[in-house]
């Protein structure tokens, strides 16, 4: 891999930028691999990268039915934070945030990680009690956070309406300054480039249609382009996780639902932070391009159609206009849906399964993007060593049998 | 926006009048104390979540306030039928 640098930019300018190295190869699949990763989104690519980088397992293929980073990685609202309530979740998301902080250097790829801070608003007394509790829990876990007053919120985001006369007045917020946003596509591309350079094969336009097993152990995957052998199969298929699990005769406690987002026309810089509200339900930030990136809710029903109901974004836009009256005159440009795999406790599943050599990393629901580096890191460790990473232990599939659920419905941005 | 035919009200109404009740035809175990943890977890948390035909409960919250079942395609979102609780669907996965 040729490293990107100021010098390489100058050098390539001399040849009119026509001789840049391909970002990754487009290999024909080998007969078999040590590990096959099903799903070439951010989490799958991060898993591949850390398998190669940290564990030295480079005979790895990422099998993707579409193109790399074309699913939820391309559809989320790019918000990054780690202010989760419970120790298990907070530590996992904080590991992720720490990895984000060095990711552009690590990958030699600008993921445009911007620590612009995240506000989670409270609109009633119970919201504020929950926010106090969560911020205190965060601080005990070494995660930055503070409870801020409406006046301070106004300083951070001057366009916000803190009038006590509004229908759902803002009483305060939690503020995590280290939170922020990143360029979602760049994350997938950066991990793919890094993994490819270490020898991982990216196999696109190839759909996994079966998981072949022999004597209770995985021996490979059936794909739309034929069989590929593997000693271990790691599934990171987000909304399609349930479908992939069924190929191995497994059931997962996840339900797949459309989660929507929308962006406005580009406007001048006016919002240099992330504002989220669970109570009126909306979250908003402004991209470097100038679009307002607005996150909406999930549809109440299961679906795989990658589109959602209009009334969901209607409610979200109402909430955004309530928070930022000035945005009522901004026109919306595009709207889309991604299929999220929601878990009963709003926490992911990072787990071995009853099938030897088959692993699942799924159930990230409505908030997986922020966890991309940490998820890949602990999952790669879990797959490489055939035992849960210490931070992944609590996210075992078995927790639904034991009842040791980790209820993060409060800290998850979107109710489901 | 789905238009859902309520089998009690006998008319199509907009999705916003309804709320979703999850997978249909799940019977509560009659003797929960006799179940293993796995069986109880299966009843509580594990759902079919199919890509295709799905039998599911809906509640006509801003209407007759009664539950009914629907057969819906989870890819096209087409509602193939709605039927009352206690009856069986006419359309099953094998038919489509």
Interface residues (C-beta under 8 A of the other chain):
Chain A: X240 X242 X243 X251 X252 X253 X254 X255 X256 X300 X301 X302 X303 X304 X305 X309 X310 X311 X344 X400 X401 X402 X403
Chain B: X1 X2 X15 X16 X19 X20 X22 X37 X38 X41 X42 X44 X45 X46 X47 X48 X49 X50 X51 X54 X56 X72 X74 X75 X76 X77
